[in-house]
Amino acid sequence: MNKKMILSSRIVSDFIVPIVAVLISLGIGGIFILIIGKNPVLVYQLLLEGTFGTIKTVNWYGIGQVLFNATPLIFTGLSVAIAFRAGLFNIGAEGQLYLGAFLTAITGAMFPTLPKIILLPICIVVGFIGGAIWGFIPGLLKAKLGVHEVINTIMLNFIAVALVAFLGQHYFYLDQTVHTAEILPSARLPRLQNWLPFFQGSLANTSLLLAIGCVFLLKILLYKTKYGYELRATGLSPSAAECAGINVKYIIISTMMLSGGLSGLVGTNFVLGYKYFFEDGFSSGIGFMGIAVALLGRNQPFGVFFAGLLFGTLSHGGLVINSLVPKELIEVLQGIIIITVVLSSQLFWKLLRKYC
């Protein structure tokens, strides 16, 4: 294939195929809705109107809730995507975000004398470092001993949850609760409604801006820096990258740390912008959903952003249509989307190799 055909194929693979896969998934979801005796057109219409409103009336509360639900998914989606681009499969986002959020909450409650301009950035950085440390461990084991990161990250998820539970119950949780003390007002992120009154009542907060900033920074890192080039080269072929003089071990360790750090930023949404404390079990599988977001977004920063919005829409929309269909239908639909995206991508490249 010539360069023009390769470029066209990439555009189709990264943009057209995911859109078609989502449409197919909605069609399959419609069949399930019919099976339970409901009208899929009415269900999807209710989901959209209950989330975004109508042409005449915009539902700003619903949009705000979509943004709130999408924010942690963007962080974990970016986390998984950056690891994928280096040829690594990080399934440890759940543990990394758990530890990062816990450390964020502890830091936010510890320094009453620090002003907001100092304490808030420290809380964000500590959350990133907490996740990065938990990403460093599997990265080091992979680089130095060749131990597969999938096994490491899965096991570290359990260790992180157990470690946080132990520390919380013995040192940091309030009596008779499963959450830490509230963070100081100087450590809190403002809600979007403070700046944009039409978001009144929504939980969306300015951690969304941090997530968007990470999208742009990763785009620049991947495609405008030497490190990004070496990361992508390692992902395509570690042996070829090593022959070209790239320090593959360094790339593996640093990428896993960056991946873990992005997951650790999830705490900015829940701890700094919503509850104002860490609560046991708060994540509800967000780390694992990041894998789906990264797959749908084709491991591209902007693709991850829009995939996060889609899954955020489904998350809030599930509550809207719960009166018509079981909430489990949304989980089924999310699973169908993941399977369809993977199959569609594989089928596209198989047909392309066969006929081109």
Secondary structure as a PSIPRED ss2 file (coil, helix, strand):
# PSIPRED VFORMAT (PSIPRED V4.0)

   1 M C   1.000  0.000  0.000
   2 N C   1.000  0.000  0.000
   3 K H   0.000  1.000  0.000
   4 K H   0.000  1.000  0.000
   5 M H   0.000  1.000  0.000
   6 I H   0.000  1.000  0.000
   7 L H   0.000  1.000  0.000
   8 S H   0.000  1.000  0.000
   9 S H   0.000  1.000  0.000
  10 R H   0.000  1.000  0.000
  11 I H   0.000  1.000  0.000
  12 V H   0.000  1.000  0.000
  13 S H   0.000  1.000  0.000
  14 D H   0.000  1.000  0.000
  15 F H   0.000  1.000  0.000
  16 I H   0.000  1.000  0.000
  17 V H   0.000  1.000  0.000
  18 P H   0.000  1.000  0.000
  19 I H   0.000  1.000  0.000
  20 V H   0.000  1.000  0.000
  21 A H   0.000  1.000  0.000
  22 V H   0.000  1.000  0.000
  23 L H   0.000  1.000  0.000
  24 I H   0.000  1.000  0.000
  25 S H   0.000  1.000  0.000
  26 L H   0.000  1.000  0.000
  27 G H   0.000  1.000  0.000
  28 I H   0.000  1.000  0.000
  29 G H   0.000  1.000  0.000
  30 G H   0.000  1.000  0.000
  31 I H   0.000  1.000  0.000
  32 F H   0.000  1.000  0.000
  33 I H   0.000  1.000  0.000
  34 L H   0.000  1.000  0.000
  35 I H   0.000  1.000  0.000
  36 I C   1.000  0.000  0.000
  37 G C   1.000  0.000  0.000
  38 K C   1.000  0.000  0.000
  39 N C   1.000  0.000  0.000
  40 P H   0.000  1.000  0.000
  41 V H   0.000  1.000  0.000
  42 L H   0.000  1.000  0.000
  43 V H   0.000  1.000  0.000
  44 Y H   0.000  1.000  0.000
  45 Q H   0.000  1.000  0.000
  46 L H   0.000  1.000  0.000
  47 L H   0.000  1.000  0.000
  48 L H   0.000  1.000  0.000
  49 E H   0.000  1.000  0.000
  50 G H   0.000  1.000  0.000
  51 T H   0.000  1.000  0.000
  52 F H   0.000  1.000  0.000
  53 G E   0.000  0.000  1.000
  54 T C   1.000  0.000  0.000
  55 I C   1.000  0.000  0.000
  56 K C   1.000  0.000  0.000
  57 T C   1.000  0.000  0.000
  58 V E   0.000  0.000  1.000
  59 N C   1.000  0.000  0.000
  60 W H   0.000  1.000  0.000
  61 Y H   0.000  1.000  0.000
  62 G H   0.000  1.000  0.000
  63 I H   0.000  1.000  0.000
  64 G H   0.000  1.000  0.000
  65 Q H   0.000  1.000  0.000
  66 V H   0.000  1.000  0.000
  67 L H   0.000  1.000  0.000
  68 F H   0.000  1.000  0.000
  69 N H   0.000  1.000  0.000
  70 A H   0.000  1.000  0.000
  71 T H   0.000  1.000  0.000
  72 P H   0.000  1.000  0.000
  73 L H   0.000  1.000  0.000
  74 I H   0.000  1.000  0.000
  75 F H   0.000  1.000  0.000
  76 T H   0.000  1.000  0.000
  77 G H   0.000  1.000  0.000
  78 L H   0.000  1.000  0.000
  79 S H   0.000  1.000  0.000
  80 V H   0.000  1.000  0.000
  81 A H   0.000  1.000  0.000
  82 I H   0.000  1.000  0.000
  83 A H   0.000  1.000  0.000
  84 F H   0.000  1.000  0.000
  85 R H   0.000  1.000  0.000
  86 A C   1.000  0.000  0.000
  87 G C   1.000  0.000  0.000
  88 L C   1.000  0.000  0.000
  89 F C   1.000  0.000  0.000
  90 N C   1.000  0.000  0.000
  91 I C   1.000  0.000  0.000
  92 G C   1.000  0.000  0.000
  93 A H   0.000  1.000  0.000
  94 E H   0.000  1.000  0.000
  95 G H   0.000  1.000  0.000
  96 Q H   0.000  1.000  0.000
  97 L H   0.000  1.000  0.000
  98 Y H   0.000  1.000  0.000
  99 L H   0.000  1.000  0.000
 100 G H   0.000  1.000  0.000
 101 A H   0.000  1.000  0.000
 102 F H   0.000  1.000  0.000
 103 L H   0.000  1.000  0.000
 104 T H   0.000  1.000  0.000
 105 A H   0.000  1.000  0.000
 106 I H   0.000  1.000  0.000
 107 T H   0.000  1.000  0.000
 108 G H   0.000  1.000  0.000
 109 A H   0.000  1.000  0.000
 110 M H   0.000  1.000  0.000
 111 F C   1.000  0.000  0.000
 112 P C   1.000  0.000  0.000
 113 T C   1.000  0.000  0.000
 114 L C   1.000  0.000  0.000
 115 P C   1.000  0.000  0.000
 116 K H   0.000  1.000  0.000
 117 I H   0.000  1.000  0.000
 118 I H   0.000  1.000  0.000
 119 L H   0.000  1.000  0.000
 120 L H   0.000  1.000  0.000
 121 P H   0.000  1.000  0.000
 122 I H   0.000  1.000  0.000
 123 C H   0.000  1.000  0.000
 124 I H   0.000  1.000  0.000
 125 V H   0.000  1.000  0.000
 126 V H   0.000  1.000  0.000
 127 G H   0.000  1.000  0.000
 128 F H   0.000  1.000  0.000
 129 I H   0.000  1.000  0.000
 130 G H   0.000  1.000  0.000
 131 G H   0.000  1.000  0.000
 132 A H   0.000  1.000  0.000
 133 I H   0.000  1.000  0.000
 134 W H   0.000  1.000  0.000
 135 G H   0.000  1.000  0.000
 136 F H   0.000  1.000  0.000
 137 I H   0.000  1.000  0.000
 138 P H   0.000  1.000  0.000
 139 G H   0.000  1.000  0.000
 140 L H   0.000  1.000  0.000
 141 L H   0.000  1.000  0.000
 142 K H   0.000  1.000  0.000
 143 A H   0.000  1.000  0.000
 144 K H   0.000  1.000  0.000
 145 L H   0.000  1.000  0.000
 146 G C   1.000  0.000  0.000
 147 V C   1.000  0.000  0.000
 148 H C   1.000  0.000  0.000
 149 E H   0.000  1.000  0.000
 150 V H   0.000  1.000  0.000
 151 I H   0.000  1.000  0.000
 152 N H   0.000  1.000  0.000
 153 T H   0.000  1.000  0.000
 154 I H   0.000  1.000  0.000
 155 M H   0.000  1.000  0.000
 156 L H   0.000  1.000  0.000
 157 N H   0.000  1.000  0.000
 158 F H   0.000  1.000  0.000
 159 I H   0.000  1.000  0.000
 160 A H   0.000  1.000  0.000
 161 V H   0.000  1.000  0.000
 162 A H   0.000  1.000  0.000
 163 L H   0.000  1.000  0.000
 164 V H   0.000  1.000  0.000
 165 A H   0.000  1.000  0.000
 166 F H   0.000  1.000  0.000
 167 L H   0.000  1.000  0.000
 168 G H   0.000  1.000  0.000
 169 Q H   0.000  1.000  0.000
 170 H H   0.000  1.000  0.000
 171 Y H   0.000  1.000  0.000
 172 F H   0.000  1.000  0.000
 173 Y E   0.000  0.000  1.000
 174 L C   1.000  0.000  0.000
 175 D C   1.000  0.000  0.000
 176 Q C   1.000  0.000  0.000
 177 T C   1.000  0.000  0.000
 178 V C   1.000  0.000  0.000
 179 H E   0.000  0.000  1.000
 180 T E   0.000  0.000  1.000
 181 A C   1.000  0.000  0.000
 182 E C   1.000  0.000  0.000
 183 I C   1.000  0.000  0.000
 184 L C   1.000  0.000  0.000
 185 P H   0.000  1.000  0.000
 186 S H   0.000  1.000  0.000
 187 A H   0.000  1.000  0.000
 188 R C   1.000  0.000  0.000
 189 L C   1.000  0.000  0.000
 190 P C   1.000  0.000  0.000
 191 R E   0.000  0.000  1.000
 192 L H   0.000  1.000  0.000
 193 Q H   0.000  1.000  0.000
 194 N H   0.000  1.000  0.000
 195 W C   1.000  0.000  0.000
 196 L C   1.000  0.000  0.000
 197 P H   0.000  1.000  0.000
 198 F H   0.000  1.000  0.000
 199 F H   0.000  1.000  0.000
 200 Q C   1.000  0.000  0.000
 201 G C   1.000  0.000  0.000
 202 S C   1.000  0.000  0.000
 203 L C   1.000  0.000  0.000
 204 A C   1.000  0.000  0.000
 205 N E   0.000  0.000  1.000
 206 T C   1.000  0.000  0.000
 207 S H   0.000  1.000  0.000
 208 L H   0.000  1.000  0.000
 209 L H   0.000  1.000  0.000
 210 L H   0.000  1.000  0.000
 211 A H   0.000  1.000  0.000
 212 I H   0.000  1.000  0.000
 213 G H   0.000  1.000  0.000
 214 C H   0.000  1.000  0.000
 215 V H   0.000  1.000  0.000
 216 F H   0.000  1.000  0.000
 217 L H   0.000  1.000  0.000
 218 L H   0.000  1.000  0.000
 219 K H   0.000  1.000  0.000
 220 I H   0.000  1.000  0.000
 221 L H   0.000  1.000  0.000
 222 L H   0.000  1.000  0.000
 223 Y H   0.000  1.000  0.000
 224 K H   0.000  1.000  0.000
 225 T C   1.000  0.000  0.000
 226 K H   0.000  1.000  0.000
 227 Y H   0.000  1.000  0.000
 228 G H   0.000  1.000  0.000
 229 Y H   0.000  1.000  0.000
 230 E H   0.000  1.000  0.000
 231 L H   0.000  1.000  0.000
 232 R H   0.000  1.000  0.000
 233 A H   0.000  1.000  0.000
 234 T H   0.000  1.000  0.000
 235 G H   0.000  1.000  0.000
 236 L H   0.000  1.000  0.000
 237 S C   1.000  0.000  0.000
 238 P H   0.000  1.000  0.000
 239 S H   0.000  1.000  0.000
 240 A H   0.000  1.000  0.000
 241 A H   0.000  1.000  0.000
 242 E H   0.000  1.000  0.000
 243 C H   0.000  1.000  0.000
 244 A C   1.000  0.000  0.000
 245 G C   1.000  0.000  0.000
 246 I C   1.000  0.000  0.000
 247 N C   1.000  0.000  0.000
 248 V H   0.000  1.000  0.000
 249 K H   0.000  1.000  0.000
 250 Y H   0.000  1.000  0.000
 251 I H   0.000  1.000  0.000
 252 I H   0.000  1.000  0.000
 253 I H   0.000  1.000  0.000
 254 S H   0.000  1.000  0.000
 255 T H   0.000  1.000  0.000
 256 M H   0.000  1.000  0.000
 257 M H   0.000  1.000  0.000
 258 L H   0.000  1.000  0.000
 259 S H   0.000  1.000  0.000
 260 G H   0.000  1.000  0.000
 261 G H   0.000  1.000  0.000
 262 L H   0.000  1.000  0.000
 263 S H   0.000  1.000  0.000
 264 G H   0.000  1.000  0.000
 265 L C   1.000  0.000  0.000
 266 V H   0.000  1.000  0.000
 267 G H   0.000  1.000  0.000
 268 T H   0.000  1.000  0.000
 269 N H   0.000  1.000  0.000
 270 F H   0.000  1.000  0.000
 271 V H   0.000  1.000  0.000
 272 L H   0.000  1.000  0.000
 273 G H   0.000  1.000  0.000
 274 Y H   0.000  1.000  0.000
 275 K H   0.000  1.000  0.000
 276 Y C   1.000  0.000  0.000
 277 F C   1.000  0.000  0.000
 278 F C   1.000  0.000  0.000
 279 E E   0.000  0.000  1.000
 280 D C   1.000  0.000  0.000
 281 G C   1.000  0.000  0.000
 282 F C   1.000  0.000  0.000
 283 S C   1.000  0.000  0.000
 284 S C   1.000  0.000  0.000
 285 G C   1.000  0.000  0.000
 286 I H   0.000  1.000  0.000
 287 G H   0.000  1.000  0.000
 288 F H   0.000  1.000  0.000
 289 M H   0.000  1.000  0.000
 290 G H   0.000  1.000  0.000
 291 I H   0.000  1.000  0.000
 292 A H   0.000  1.000  0.000
 293 V H   0.000  1.000  0.000
 294 A H   0.000  1.000  0.000
 295 L H   0.000  1.000  0.000
 296 L H   0.000  1.000  0.000
 297 G C   1.000  0.000  0.000
 298 R C   1.000  0.000  0.000
 299 N C   1.000  0.000  0.000
 300 Q C   1.000  0.000  0.000
 301 P H   0.000  1.000  0.000
 302 F H   0.000  1.000  0.000
 303 G H   0.000  1.000  0.000
 304 V H   0.000  1.000  0.000
 305 F H   0.000  1.000  0.000
 306 F H   0.000  1.000  0.000
 307 A H   0.000  1.000  0.000
 308 G H   0.000  1.000  0.000
 309 L H   0.000  1.000  0.000
 310 L H   0.000  1.000  0.000
 311 F H   0.000  1.000  0.000
 312 G H   0.000  1.000  0.000
 313 T H   0.000  1.000  0.000
 314 L H   0.000  1.000  0.000
 315 S H   0.000  1.000  0.000
 316 H H   0.000  1.000  0.000
 317 G H   0.000  1.000  0.000
 318 G H   0.000  1.000  0.000
 319 L H   0.000  1.000  0.000
 320 V H   0.000  1.000  0.000
 321 I C   1.000  0.000  0.000
 322 N C   1.000  0.000  0.000
 323 S C   1.000  0.000  0.000
 324 L C   1.000  0.000  0.000
 325 V C   1.000  0.000  0.000
 326 P C   1.000  0.000  0.000
 327 K C   1.000  0.000  0.000
 328 E H   0.000  1.000  0.000
 329 L H   0.000  1.000  0.000
 330 I H   0.000  1.000  0.000
 331 E H   0.000  1.000  0.000
 332 V H   0.000  1.000  0.000
 333 L H   0.000  1.000  0.000
 334 Q H   0.000  1.000  0.000
 335 G H   0.000  1.000  0.000
 336 I H   0.000  1.000  0.000
 337 I H   0.000  1.000  0.000
 338 I H   0.000  1.000  0.000
 339 I H   0.000  1.000  0.000
 340 T H   0.000  1.000  0.000
 341 V H   0.000  1.000  0.000
 342 V H   0.000  1.000  0.000
 343 L H   0.000  1.000  0.000
 344 S H   0.000  1.000  0.000
 345 S H   0.000  1.000  0.000
 346 Q H   0.000  1.000  0.000
 347 L H   0.000  1.000  0.000
 348 F H   0.000  1.000  0.000
 349 W H   0.000  1.000  0.000
 350 K H   0.000  1.000  0.000
 351 L H   0.000  1.000  0.000
 352 L H   0.000  1.000  0.000
 353 R H   0.000  1.000  0.000
 354 K H   0.000  1.000  0.000
 355 Y H   0.000  1.000  0.000
 356 C C   1.000  0.000  0.000
